[in-house]
Structure formats: C-alpha cells, structure tokens
Amino acid sequence: MSKNYEPDKGFLEKLEWQLSSEFRRKNRLTASTAKITVSRRMAAVACMAGAVMMGVTVLKAADYIRDSWRKKIEIARAETDLKLNEVYQKSIQEMEVKAEKRFSSGLIREDEYQMLLLASQRSELDVEKSRLNLEEVKASGQPARNELFAPVVGGRDFVTERLAIEIEGIELDLEQLLVRWDRLKNLTEENLVSENELNAVQAEIAARDVLIDNIQKKLELRKRFVEGEISAQETEIQDRMTAAENNLFIAKSRVDLLNKQLERLKNLENQGMIDPTEVKQVEFALDAAQAELELASLEKEVLEKVK
C-alpha cells in the first residue's frame, strides 16, 4: 500500500478510542472494558474512502458552481431580451394611441391605422414569447430549445407553447399582408402602381399559408414525440423534410415571380425606358432564388433516402 495513505500512530489511537466509546455507549448494560483495536490496513482503507468521498464532494461542488454561473448568464440574457421587447411594446402602444386619435380625426387612412394596430398585437406576442423563454431558462438553467425532440422541462412543454405563439404571429403577419394587398389592389386598378407589386404581396401571402401549415405539422410531430410514439431521430428527419418542402415551395414561387419580373424589365430595357442596372439587380435576385431552390431540392432528396 502507498505510504501516502498509511495513518500515523496518533491517528490510530484516536480512532480506537472513538470506536471503544461508541461500543460502550451501545452496550451500557454490559460493562465492557475491552479495547477495540484497529489495524493499519483498516485505518488506511478508511482514509482512502474519506479521500474519495471528499473528492466526489469537491467535484459536485465544482459542477454546481460551473452550472450556477452559466445559469446566471442565460437568465440575464433572457431577462434582457424580455426588457427590450417590453420597451418596444410600450413604444408601439403609445404610437397606437396617437394613431387612433389621428384616424378618428381623419388624418390617416384606415389601412395605416390597421397596420399599426396589428404591429402592436405582434409586439404583445414577442413579449409573451420572451417571458416564456425566461421561464424555461429558470427551470432548466440552459438556453430555450426549439427542437421538436427537446425534452419536456419540469413537466412543461415549452416547445409546443412557443409553436402556438408562432402561429399567432404568422396569422398577424398574414392580416397585415391582406391589408396591404387590398390597398395595392385599389392602386393597381387606378394604374398608380405596377401589378408586379400586387403579385409580390400575393406570393408572400401564399408563403405565410404554407408556414402555418408547416407549424401545424410540427405540433403534431411534437405531440407524437412527447407521447413516445416516435424517436428523436425520426422527429428530426420528418421536421427537416417538412421544412425542406416549405423552402422548396417558397423558392419556386420566388423564381417564378422574378422570371416574370425580369421578362417585363427586359422589354422595357429594349425600348430604352429603364436603366440596365435594374435588370441586373433582378438577375442577381433570380440567381439567389434559384440557388435556394436547388438547395431545398437537394435537402428533400437526401431526406427521402434516409426515411
């Protein structure tokens, strides 16, 4: 045995005295004067066990300290995000009150007031989501997780709650787009704006519809995962597949829209009515959209082979 763990004579005598005292205490009816002896090997084992236990305690304390400072930072970050969203919400609400008075006085259009009202409602959702994130960080000590295969924290499904808020936010975005579409439709009929602007908003509306459908699929996947019906890997693959299909649809819509826009601009360029720079800008945007389309197609193809 290593000399580092060999106890000295004084330690042995004290240990023997303590054991004898404990023995007499438990056997008060028997007046025993027998001395309990402890071998050096047994004492050494006791020393080693104590050292090991002390080491475990120190490691656990170190882990606690490490997790403690990490949790403090994550909580501070989540609290800051909440405060910023609350400040923005307060600012929007003040603008909403002023806009309501101006609308009542006929100083602004109804659609302008509606847009600001919807923006105010969206800020409320942002605050609600930030507060939800803070509650999760406090419960888990880690950043809020949005993966569909993230664990339930303290019996609470934060992922599902966030997805529900996300759907409400997209629905508000959709309402804003519809207000804008109505406005552009009237202007298009009066030949005050190009029909391309109306088509662009129409494409955004269609994209929001796809996003809502995508989140509803996410909610169903999340439910199946929490109930143990599918594994984490299956959940991730199906979620990525849904996202790839969504990106594919959006990219294809954008490519179709830009192709129409580019055709119109080239005709105007040939007539000398616009600068070639405008055509180049749309060509660059079309190249980017086509790259996104190819990426979404590739991702979907790879995931289909994994299924």
Protein Blocks (a to p, Z undefined) as FASTA:
>chain_A
ZZklpccfklmmmmmmmmmmmmmmmmmmlccfbdcdddfklmmmmmmmmmmmmmmmmmmm
mmmmmmmmmmmmmmmmmmmmmmmmmmmmmmmmmmmmmmmmmmmnopacfklmmmmmmmmm
mmmmmmmmmmmmmmmmmmnopacdfbfkbcceehiafklmmmmmmmmmmmmmmmmmmmmm
mmmmmmmmnopacfklmmmmmmmmmmmmmmmmmmmmmmmmmmmmmnomacfklmmmmmmm
mmmmmmmmmmmmmmmmmmmmmmmmmmmmmnopacfklmmmmmmmmmmmmmmmmmmmmmmm
mmmmmZZ
